Amino acid sequence: MREGHIVILTGAGVSAESGLGTFRDVGGLWTKYDFADVATPEGYARDPGLVLDFYNARRANCRGAEPNAAHAAIARLQREYQGRVTLVTQNIDDLHERGGSSGVIHMHGQILRALCAACGHQWGWAGAMALDDHCHSCAAVGTVRPDVVWFGEMPYHMEEIWARIADSDLFAAIGTSGSVYPAAGFVADARHRGARTLEINLEPSENAAVFDQRLLGPASETVPDWVAGLLGGSG
Ligand code: NAD
């Protein structure tokens, strides 16, 4: 196992201690908005201004947040582990990259990128988005949206992710509730393909029974401990 392929799937829990709310946080952004209004193509068609405002707030939160010890530990694993490490995230923030990770597979897109709903062009976007912004490729106005995957849309990079899971020796899910598909189904597939499965979470997820092993606690503590163990106990 020491030099096998580790596939890591992260969710909102890995960024929670950086101050970015998870999906279900009491008092968090998601409890103030209905996801059907702000995270679906239908919601965007109904009220694009509301959707842009919602993501403008999330983009500002993201830019003000700092990576935590869990992000840093995953980056350390990528640097020091002798085998292969694949990092797939459901998070739209850039804290893995700022924590030192490379090759992050963002299956739900990235808040710091824009997507033109007319021509499909994707490009970096750091500030607030407004209804009269124009596409940097086709120049259409009123079609610029955050490059995030909404409910009802196809996540990015799925073929590559399934291939990495098929090749994995250990599948580790960190800080994800196991409630949003297709990511919630990765563990069953990994197990079916013969990988060991590990859940690292604050509390058991909705698909806890499918995992072989569990480490419970805040990610800023459990993830550095797990990584140190994998790398041979060095701090
Ligand atoms: P989720 O909110 O459904 O679940 C978060 C999980 O993290 C829960 O199981 C919770 O117990 C756990 N958790 C909370 N604090 C933790 C901590 N300190 N340490 C370890 N675990 C902790 O999030 P999800 O499973 O990622 O799925 C929800 C969807 O919402 C995803 O599609 C995701 O893209 C999106 N989302 C992203 C962000 C972000 O980019 N930072 C934030 C919120 C939601």
Residues whose N, C-alpha, C, O or C-beta is under 5 A from the ligand:
A	BS01	NAD	G11 A12 G13 S15 A16 E17 L20 G21 T22 F23 R24 Q90 N91 I92 D93 H108 G175 T176 S177 G178 V180 N201 L202 E203 G217 P218 A219
